Amino acid sequence: MSFGLYIVGFIVLIVGLAYGAHLAHVPNQWIGVGAIVLVGLGILKAVTHTRQRDPT
């Protein structure tokens, strides 16, 4: 459940940043590139943050 919340929060962040970049007249191709990179980083952070540790 926390993985889903983390991803939803990160997507809201990405949408906000993309909208701000659009208002700043950043070219759409660079907004797309930034969004793709941020989605990848968000997934990596969500997995590492919510992953269960192996008992040793």
PDB file of N, CA, C, O and CB in Angstrom:
ATOM      1  N   MET A   1       0.812  -1.193   0.000  1.00  0.00           N
ATOM      2  CA  MET A   1       0.000   0.000   0.000  1.00  0.00           C
ATOM      3  C   MET A   1       0.857   1.258   0.000  1.00  0.00           C
ATOM      4  O   MET A   1       0.534   2.222  -0.695  1.00  0.00           O
ATOM      5  CB  MET A   1      -0.925  -0.003   1.191  1.00  0.00           C
ATOM      6  N   SER A   2       1.945   1.266   0.769  1.00  0.00           N
ATOM      7  CA  SER A   2       2.784   2.461   0.821  1.00  0.00           C
ATOM      8  C   SER A   2       3.492   2.688  -0.514  1.00  0.00           C
ATOM      9  O   SER A   2       3.813   3.825  -0.859  1.00  0.00           O
ATOM     10  CB  SER A   2       3.814   2.343   1.954  1.00  0.00           C
ATOM     11  N   PHE A   3       3.737   1.610  -1.270  1.00  0.00           N
ATOM     12  CA  PHE A   3       4.345   1.760  -2.592  1.00  0.00           C
ATOM     13  C   PHE A   3       3.426   2.568  -3.496  1.00  0.00           C
ATOM     14  O   PHE A   3       3.881   3.470  -4.199  1.00  0.00           O
ATOM     15  CB  PHE A   3       4.644   0.380  -3.220  1.00  0.00           C
ATOM     16  N   GLY A   4       2.141   2.251  -3.482  1.00  0.00           N
ATOM     17  CA  GLY A   4       1.178   2.971  -4.312  1.00  0.00           C
ATOM     18  C   GLY A   4       1.072   4.434  -3.915  1.00  0.00           C
ATOM     19  O   GLY A   4       1.013   5.311  -4.778  1.00  0.00           O
ATOM     20  N   LEU A   5       1.046   4.702  -2.623  1.00  0.00           N
ATOM     21  CA  LEU A   5       0.983   6.089  -2.158  1.00  0.00           C
ATOM     22  C   LEU A   5       2.233   6.865  -2.558  1.00  0.00           C
ATOM     23  O   LEU A   5       2.151   8.034  -2.936  1.00  0.00           O
ATOM     24  CB  LEU A   5       0.805   6.133  -0.639  1.00  0.00           C
ATOM     25  N   TYR A   6       3.370   6.222  -2.474  1.00  0.00           N
ATOM     26  CA  TYR A   6       4.624   6.861  -2.851  1.00  0.00           C
ATOM     27  C   TYR A   6       4.605   7.213  -4.333  1.00  0.00           C
ATOM     28  O   TYR A   6       4.997   8.317  -4.713  1.00  0.00           O
ATOM     29  CB  TYR A   6       5.821   5.945  -2.529  1.00  0.00           C
ATOM     30  N   ILE A   7       4.152   6.285  -5.173  1.00  0.00           N
ATOM     31  CA  ILE A   7       4.095   6.523  -6.615  1.00  0.00           C
ATOM     32  C   ILE A   7       3.089   7.624  -6.932  1.00  0.00           C
ATOM     33  O   ILE A   7       3.376   8.499  -7.750  1.00  0.00           O
ATOM     34  CB  ILE A   7       3.724   5.227  -7.366  1.00  0.00           C
ATOM     35  N   VAL A   8       1.933   7.600  -6.312  1.00  0.00           N
ATOM     36  CA  VAL A   8       0.922   8.641  -6.562  1.00  0.00           C
ATOM     37  C   VAL A   8       1.472  10.015  -6.180  1.00  0.00           C
ATOM     38  O   VAL A   8       1.298  10.977  -6.928  1.00  0.00           O
ATOM     39  CB  VAL A   8      -0.381   8.344  -5.767  1.00  0.00           C
ATOM     40  N   GLY A   9       2.114  10.117  -5.058  1.00  0.00           N
ATOM     41  CA  GLY A   9       2.709  11.387  -4.646  1.00  0.00           C
ATOM     42  C   GLY A   9       3.778  11.862  -5.616  1.00  0.00           C
ATOM     43  O   GLY A   9       3.868  13.050  -5.924  1.00  0.00           O
ATOM     44  N   PHE A  10       4.580  10.932  -6.091  1.00  0.00           N
ATOM     45  CA  PHE A  10       5.634  11.299  -7.027  1.00  0.00           C
ATOM     46  C   PHE A  10       5.047  11.732  -8.369  1.00  0.00           C
ATOM     47  O   PHE A  10       5.575  12.640  -9.010  1.00  0.00           O
ATOM     48  CB  PHE A  10       6.600  10.130  -7.225  1.00  0.00           C
ATOM     49  N   ILE A  11       3.961  11.091  -8.796  1.00  0.00           N
ATOM     50  CA  ILE A  11       3.314  11.484 -10.051  1.00  0.00           C
ATOM     51  C   ILE A  11       2.720  12.881  -9.917  1.00  0.00           C
ATOM     52  O   ILE A  11       2.789  13.671 -10.859  1.00  0.00           O
ATOM     53  CB  ILE A  11       2.216  10.466 -10.446  1.00  0.00           C
ATOM     54  N   VAL A  12       2.141  13.197  -8.770  1.00  0.00           N
ATOM     55  CA  VAL A  12       1.616  14.545  -8.543  1.00  0.00           C
ATOM     56  C   VAL A  12       2.757  15.561  -8.622  1.00  0.00           C
ATOM     57  O   VAL A  12       2.590  16.638  -9.195  1.00  0.00           O
ATOM     58  CB  VAL A  12       0.898  14.634  -7.165  1.00  0.00           C
ATOM     59  N   LEU A  13       3.900  15.226  -8.055  1.00  0.00           N
ATOM     60  CA  LEU A  13       5.068  16.099  -8.131  1.00  0.00           C
ATOM     61  C   LEU A  13       5.506  16.303  -9.576  1.00  0.00           C
ATOM     62  O   LEU A  13       5.790  17.430  -9.984  1.00  0.00           O
ATOM     63  CB  LEU A  13       6.221  15.519  -7.309  1.00  0.00           C
ATOM     64  N   ILE A  14       5.563  15.236 -10.346  1.00  0.00           N
ATOM     65  CA  ILE A  14       5.987  15.323 -11.741  1.00  0.00           C
ATOM     66  C   ILE A  14       5.022  16.179 -12.549  1.00  0.00           C
ATOM     67  O   ILE A  14       5.450  17.004 -13.356  1.00  0.00           O
ATOM     68  CB  ILE A  14       6.096  13.925 -12.357  1.00  0.00           C
ATOM     69  N   VAL A  15       3.726  15.988 -12.340  1.00  0.00           N
ATOM     70  CA  VAL A  15       2.730  16.785 -13.073  1.00  0.00           C
ATOM     71  C   VAL A  15       2.888  18.263 -12.729  1.00  0.00           C
ATOM     72  O   VAL A  15       2.813  19.116 -13.613  1.00  0.00           O
ATOM     73  CB  VAL A  15       1.288  16.307 -12.746  1.00  0.00           C
ATOM     74  N   GLY A  16       3.101  18.565 -11.474  1.00  0.00           N
ATOM     75  CA  GLY A  16       3.298  19.956 -11.074  1.00  0.00           C
ATOM     76  C   GLY A  16       4.537  20.572 -11.698  1.00  0.00           C
ATOM     77  O   GLY A  16       4.506  21.712 -12.160  1.00  0.00           O
ATOM     78  N   LEU A  17       5.628  19.816 -11.711  1.00  0.00           N
ATOM     79  CA  LEU A  17       6.855  20.322 -12.326  1.00  0.00           C
ATOM     80  C   LEU A  17       6.705  20.487 -13.829  1.00  0.00           C
ATOM     81  O   LEU A  17       7.205  21.456 -14.400  1.00  0.00           O
ATOM     82  CB  LEU A  17       8.017  19.392 -12.024  1.00  0.00           C
ATOM     83  N   ALA A  18       6.021  19.550 -14.473  1.00  0.00           N
ATOM     84  CA  ALA A  18       5.802  19.650 -15.922  1.00  0.00           C
ATOM     85  C   ALA A  18       4.930  20.861 -16.250  1.00  0.00           C
ATOM     86  O   ALA A  18       5.187  21.560 -17.230  1.00  0.00           O
ATOM     87  CB  ALA A  18       5.145  18.358 -16.463  1.00  0.00           C
ATOM     88  N   TYR A  19       3.911  21.111 -15.447  1.00  0.00           N
ATOM     89  CA  TYR A  19       3.053  22.268 -15.677  1.00  0.00           C
ATOM     90  C   TYR A  19       3.837  23.572 -15.489  1.00  0.00           C
ATOM     91  O   TYR A  19       3.682  24.517 -16.263  1.00  0.00           O
ATOM     92  CB  TYR A  19       1.841  22.231 -14.731  1.00  0.00           C
ATOM     93  N   GLY A  20       4.666  23.609 -14.466  1.00  0.00           N
ATOM     94  CA  GLY A  20       5.510  24.779 -14.244  1.00  0.00           C
ATOM     95  C   GLY A  20       6.483  25.002 -15.389  1.00  0.00           C
ATOM     96  O   GLY A  20       6.720  26.139 -15.796  1.00  0.00           O
ATOM     97  N   ALA A  21       7.047  23.918 -15.909  1.00  0.00           N
ATOM     98  CA  ALA A  21       7.953  24.047 -17.051  1.00  0.00           C
ATOM     99  C   ALA A  21       7.201  24.522 -18.285  1.00  0.00           C
ATOM    100  O   ALA A  21       7.731  25.303 -19.075  1.00  0.00           O
ATOM    101  CB  ALA A  21       8.651  22.710 -17.339  1.00  0.00           C
ATOM    102  N   HIS A  22       5.971  24.055 -18.455  1.00  0.00           N
ATOM    103  CA  HIS A  22       5.149  24.505 -19.580  1.00  0.00           C
ATOM    104  C   HIS A  22       4.875  26.009 -19.470  1.00  0.00           C
ATOM    105  O   HIS A  22       4.949  26.729 -20.466  1.00  0.00           O
ATOM    106  CB  HIS A  22       3.816  23.715 -19.629  1.00  0.00           C
ATOM    107  N   LEU A  23       4.564  26.471 -18.282  1.00  0.00           N
ATOM    108  CA  LEU A  23       4.319  27.903 -18.072  1.00  0.00           C
ATOM    109  C   LEU A  23       5.585  28.728 -18.285  1.00  0.00           C
ATOM    110  O   LEU A  23       5.512  29.904 -18.639  1.00  0.00           O
ATOM    111  CB  LEU A  23       3.773  28.147 -16.663  1.00  0.00           C
ATOM    112  N   ALA A  24       6.746  28.106 -18.067  1.00  0.00           N
ATOM    113  CA  ALA A  24       8.030  28.785 -18.276  1.00  0.00           C
ATOM    114  C   ALA A  24       8.488  28.677 -19.730  1.00  0.00           C
ATOM    115  O   ALA A  24       9.597  29.094 -20.065  1.00  0.00           O
ATOM    116  CB  ALA A  24       9.099  28.197 -17.348  1.00  0.00           C
ATOM    117  N   HIS A  25       7.634  28.118 -20.595  1.00  0.00           N
ATOM    118  CA  HIS A  25       7.903  27.989 -22.034  1.00  0.00           C
ATOM    119  C   HIS A  25       9.097  27.095 -22.345  1.00  0.00           C
ATOM    120  O   HIS A  25       9.862  27.362 -23.271  1.00  0.00           O
ATOM    121  CB  HIS A  25       8.137  29.352 -22.634  1.00  0.00           C
ATOM    122  N   VAL A  26       9.246  26.033 -21.561  1.00  0.00           N
ATOM    123  CA  VAL A  26      10.255  25.021 -21.866  1.00  0.00           C
ATOM    124  C   VAL A  26       9.709  24.179 -23.008  1.00  0.00           C
ATOM    125  O   VAL A  26       8.528  23.833 -22.995  1.00  0.00           O
ATOM    126  CB  VAL A  26      10.599  24.135 -20.606  1.00  0.00           C
ATOM    127  N   PRO A  27      10.541  23.833 -24.007  1.00  0.00           N
ATOM    128  CA  PRO A  27      10.047  23.008 -25.123  1.00  0.00           C
ATOM    129  C   PRO A  27       9.466  21.679 -24.640  1.00  0.00           C
ATOM    130  O   PRO A  27       9.970  21.064 -23.701  1.00  0.00           O
ATOM    131  CB  PRO A  27      11.176  22.741 -26.121  1.00  0.00           C
ATOM    132  N   ASN A  28       8.390  21.254 -25.311  1.00  0.00           N
ATOM    133  CA  ASN A  28       7.676  20.038 -24.902  1.00  0.00           C
ATOM    134  C   ASN A  28       8.566  18.804 -24.895  1.00  0.00           C
ATOM    135  O   ASN A  28       8.393  17.929 -24.047  1.00  0.00           O
ATOM    136  CB  ASN A  28       6.500  19.800 -25.816  1.00  0.00           C
ATOM    137  N   GLN A  29       9.512  18.715 -25.822  1.00  0.00           N
ATOM    138  CA  GLN A  29      10.372  17.525 -25.856  1.00  0.00           C
ATOM    139  C   GLN A  29      11.200  17.419 -24.575  1.00  0.00           C
ATOM    140  O   GLN A  29      11.437  16.310 -24.094  1.00  0.00           O
ATOM    141  CB  GLN A  29      11.303  17.565 -27.089  1.00  0.00           C
ATOM    142  N   TRP A  30      11.642  18.534 -24.017  1.00  0.00           N
ATOM    143  CA  TRP A  30      12.435  18.496 -22.797  1.00  0.00           C
ATOM    144  C   TRP A  30      11.569  18.238 -21.571  1.00  0.00           C
ATOM    145  O   TRP A  30      12.024  17.639 -20.596  1.00  0.00           O
ATOM    146  CB  TRP A  30      13.199  19.796 -22.629  1.00  0.00           C
ATOM    147  N   ILE A  31      10.333  18.688 -21.623  1.00  0.00           N
ATOM    148  CA  ILE A  31       9.401  18.359 -20.538  1.00  0.00           C
ATOM    149  C   ILE A  31       9.169  16.854 -20.521  1.00  0.00           C
ATOM    150  O   ILE A  31       9.139  16.242 -19.453  1.00  0.00           O
ATOM    151  CB  ILE A  31       8.050  19.124 -20.705  1.00  0.00           C
ATOM    152  N   GLY A  32       9.003  16.253 -21.700  1.00  0.00           N
ATOM    153  CA  GLY A  32       8.822  14.800 -21.796  1.00  0.00           C
ATOM    154  C   GLY A  32      10.031  14.034 -21.296  1.00  0.00           C
ATOM    155  O   GLY A  32       9.896  13.052 -20.566  1.00  0.00           O
ATOM    156  N   VAL A  33      11.210  14.481 -21.690  1.00  0.00           N
ATOM    157  CA  VAL A  33      12.443  13.817 -21.233  1.00  0.00           C
ATOM    158  C   VAL A  33      12.561  13.902 -19.715  1.00  0.00           C
ATOM    159  O   VAL A  33      12.882  12.913 -19.056  1.00  0.00           O
ATOM    160  CB  VAL A  33      13.689  14.451 -21.901  1.00  0.00           C
ATOM    161  N   GLY A  34      12.304  15.079 -19.167  1.00  0.00           N
ATOM    162  CA  GLY A  34      12.378  15.240 -17.712  1.00  0.00           C
ATOM    163  C   GLY A  34      11.364  14.380 -16.994  1.00  0.00           C
ATOM    164  O   GLY A  34      11.664  13.797 -15.952  1.00  0.00           O
ATOM    165  N   ALA A  35      10.155  14.298 -17.547  1.00  0.00           N
ATOM    166  CA  ALA A  35       9.119  13.485 -16.916  1.00  0.00           C
ATOM    167  C   ALA A  35       9.498  12.005 -16.926  1.00  0.00           C
ATOM    168  O   ALA A  35       9.295  11.307 -15.933  1.00  0.00           O
ATOM    169  CB  ALA A  35       7.777  13.690 -17.625  1.00  0.00           C
ATOM    170  N   ILE A  36      10.044  11.527 -18.038  1.00  0.00           N
ATOM    171  CA  ILE A  36      10.446  10.114 -18.124  1.00  0.00           C
ATOM    172  C   ILE A  36      11.555   9.813 -17.123  1.00  0.00           C
ATOM    173  O   ILE A  36      11.523   8.784 -16.449  1.00  0.00           O
ATOM    174  CB  ILE A  36      10.913   9.762 -19.557  1.00  0.00           C
ATOM    175  N   VAL A  37      12.526  10.700 -17.026  1.00  0.00           N
ATOM    176  CA  VAL A  37      13.622  10.493 -16.070  1.00  0.00           C
ATOM    177  C   VAL A  37      13.088  10.498 -14.640  1.00  0.00           C
ATOM    178  O   VAL A  37      13.494   9.672 -13.822  1.00  0.00           O
ATOM    179  CB  VAL A  37      14.708  11.585 -16.239  1.00  0.00           C
ATOM    180  N   LEU A  38      12.176  11.428 -14.334  1.00  0.00           N
ATOM    181  CA  LEU A  38      11.630  11.485 -12.978  1.00  0.00           C
ATOM    182  C   LEU A  38      10.762  10.274 -12.652  1.00  0.00           C
ATOM    183  O   LEU A  38      10.755   9.816 -11.510  1.00  0.00           O
ATOM    184  CB  LEU A  38      10.821  12.755 -12.799  1.00  0.00           C
ATOM    185  N   VAL A  39      10.030   9.747 -13.635  1.00  0.00           N
ATOM    186  CA  VAL A  39       9.244   8.526 -13.393  1.00  0.00           C
ATOM    187  C   VAL A  39      10.183   7.372 -13.052  1.00  0.00           C
ATOM    188  O   VAL A  39       9.915   6.606 -12.126  1.00  0.00           O
ATOM    189  CB  VAL A  39       8.369   8.167 -14.637  1.00  0.00           C
ATOM    190  N   GLY A  40      11.273   7.244 -13.789  1.00  0.00           N
ATOM    191  CA  GLY A  40      12.251   6.190 -13.492  1.00  0.00           C
ATOM    192  C   GLY A  40      12.845   6.337 -12.108  1.00  0.00           C
ATOM    193  O   GLY A  40      12.954   5.360 -11.367  1.00  0.00           O
ATOM    194  N   LEU A  41      13.229   7.556 -11.753  1.00  0.00           N
ATOM    195  CA  LEU A  41      13.781   7.788 -10.413  1.00  0.00           C
ATOM    196  C   LEU A  41      12.745   7.529  -9.322  1.00  0.00           C
ATOM    197  O   LEU A  41      13.068   7.001  -8.257  1.00  0.00           O
ATOM    198  CB  LEU A  41      14.306   9.221 -10.299  1.00  0.00           C
ATOM    199  N   GLY A  42      11.507   7.904  -9.596  1.00  0.00           N
ATOM    200  CA  GLY A  42      10.445   7.673  -8.621  1.00  0.00           C
ATOM    201  C   GLY A  42      10.213   6.198  -8.363  1.00  0.00           C
ATOM    202  O   GLY A  42      10.031   5.782  -7.219  1.00  0.00           O
ATOM    203  N   ILE A  43      10.218   5.407  -9.425  1.00  0.00           N
ATOM    204  CA  ILE A  43      10.037   3.961  -9.262  1.00  0.00           C
ATOM    205  C   ILE A  43      11.198   3.364  -8.481  1.00  0.00           C
ATOM    206  O   ILE A  43      10.985   2.551  -7.582  1.00  0.00           O
ATOM    207  CB  ILE A  43       9.908   3.271 -10.632  1.00  0.00           C
ATOM    208  N   LEU A  44      12.429   3.760  -8.816  1.00  0.00           N
ATOM    209  CA  LEU A  44      13.589   3.243  -8.085  1.00  0.00           C
ATOM    210  C   LEU A  44      13.526   3.610  -6.602  1.00  0.00           C
ATOM    211  O   LEU A  44      13.787   2.767  -5.744  1.00  0.00           O
ATOM    212  CB  LEU A  44      14.884   3.780  -8.700  1.00  0.00           C
ATOM    213  N   LYS A  45      13.186   4.849  -6.302  1.00  0.00           N
ATOM    214  CA  LYS A  45      13.104   5.268  -4.904  1.00  0.00           C
ATOM    215  C   LYS A  45      11.961   4.575  -4.175  1.00  0.00           C
ATOM    216  O   LYS A  45      12.103   4.211  -3.007  1.00  0.00           O
ATOM    217  CB  LYS A  45      12.934   6.776  -4.816  1.00  0.00           C
ATOM    218  N   ALA A  46      10.831   4.390  -4.850  1.00  0.00           N
ATOM    219  CA  ALA A  46       9.695   3.730  -4.210  1.00  0.00           C
ATOM    220  C   ALA A  46      10.025   2.279  -3.881  1.00  0.00           C
ATOM    221  O   ALA A  46       9.672   1.785  -2.810  1.00  0.00           O
ATOM    222  CB  ALA A  46       8.456   3.798  -5.111  1.00  0.00           C
ATOM    223  N   VAL A  47      10.696   1.604  -4.797  1.00  0.00           N
ATOM    224  CA  VAL A  47      11.044   0.198  -4.562  1.00  0.00           C
ATOM    225  C   VAL A  47      12.046   0.085  -3.421  1.00  0.00           C
ATOM    226  O   VAL A  47      11.888  -0.761  -2.541  1.00  0.00           O
ATOM    227  CB  VAL A  47      11.619  -0.447  -5.844  1.00  0.00           C
ATOM    228  N   THR A  48      13.071   0.923  -3.426  1.00  0.00           N
ATOM    229  CA  THR A  48      14.065   0.828  -2.358  1.00  0.00           C
ATOM    230  C   THR A  48      13.498   1.288  -1.018  1.00  0.00           C
ATOM    231  O   THR A  48      13.912   0.791   0.030  1.00  0.00           O
ATOM    232  CB  THR A  48      15.297   1.653  -2.709  1.00  0.00           C
ATOM    233  N   HIS A  49      12.563   2.224  -1.040  1.00  0.00           N
ATOM    234  CA  HIS A  49      11.989   2.728   0.207  1.00  0.00           C
ATOM    235  C   HIS A  49      11.004   1.727   0.828  1.00  0.00           C
ATOM    236  O   HIS A  49      10.936   1.620   2.052  1.00  0.00           O
ATOM    237  CB  HIS A  49      11.285   4.064  -0.043  1.00  0.00           C
ATOM    238  N   THR A  50      10.255   1.006   0.021  1.00  0.00           N
ATOM    239  CA  THR A  50       9.221   0.114   0.543  1.00  0.00           C
ATOM    240  C   THR A  50       9.627  -1.354   0.546  1.00  0.00           C
ATOM    241  O   THR A  50       8.842  -2.208   0.960  1.00  0.00           O
ATOM    242  CB  THR A  50       7.968   0.276  -0.258  1.00  0.00           C
ATOM    243  N   ARG A  51      10.830  -1.660   0.096  1.00  0.00           N
ATOM    244  CA  ARG A  51      11.285  -3.049   0.024  1.00  0.00           C
ATOM    245  C   ARG A  51      11.476  -3.620   1.431  1.00  0.00           C
ATOM    246  O   ARG A  51      11.979  -2.942   2.327  1.00  0.00           O
ATOM    247  CB  ARG A  51      12.601  -3.149  -0.781  1.00  0.00           C
ATOM    248  N   GLN A  52      11.072  -4.862   1.602  1.00  0.00           N
ATOM    249  CA  GLN A  52      11.260  -5.544   2.875  1.00  0.00           C
ATOM    250  C   GLN A  52      12.693  -6.057   2.969  1.00  0.00           C
ATOM    251  O   GLN A  52      13.221  -6.633   2.018  1.00  0.00           O
ATOM    252  CB  GLN A  52      10.250  -6.707   3.034  1.00  0.00           C
ATOM    253  N   ARG A  53      13.292  -5.848   4.086  1.00  0.00           N
ATOM    254  CA  ARG A  53      14.670  -6.317   4.306  1.00  0.00           C
ATOM    255  C   ARG A  53      14.668  -7.826   4.550  1.00  0.00           C
ATOM    256  O   ARG A  53      13.774  -8.358   5.209  1.00  0.00           O
ATOM    257  CB  ARG A  53      15.326  -5.572   5.510  1.00  0.00           C
ATOM    258  N   ASP A  54      15.677  -8.505   4.014  1.00  0.00           N
ATOM    259  CA  ASP A  54      15.821  -9.929   4.248  1.00  0.00           C
ATOM    260  C   ASP A  54      16.366 -10.146   5.652  1.00  0.00           C
ATOM    261  O   ASP A  54      17.357  -9.520   6.029  1.00  0.00           O
ATOM    262  CB  ASP A  54      16.745 -10.577   3.189  1.00  0.00           C
ATOM    263  N   PRO A  55      15.736 -11.024   6.436  1.00  0.00           N
ATOM    264  CA  PRO A  55      16.270 -11.293   7.771  1.00  0.00           C
ATOM    265  C   PRO A  55      17.587 -12.054   7.674  1.00  0.00           C
ATOM    266  O   PRO A  55      17.673 -13.060   6.971  1.00  0.00           O
ATOM    267  CB  PRO A  55      15.255 -12.087   8.611  1.00  0.00           C
ATOM    268  N   THR A  56      18.585 -11.590   8.361  1.00  0.00           N
ATOM    269  CA  THR A  56      19.892 -12.274   8.326  1.00  0.00           C
ATOM    270  C   THR A  56      20.328 -12.680   9.693  1.00  0.00           C
ATOM    271  O   THR A  56      21.399 -13.265   9.850  1.00  0.00           O
ATOM    272  CB  THR A  56      20.951 -11.394   7.703  1.00  0.00           C
TER     273      THR A  56
END
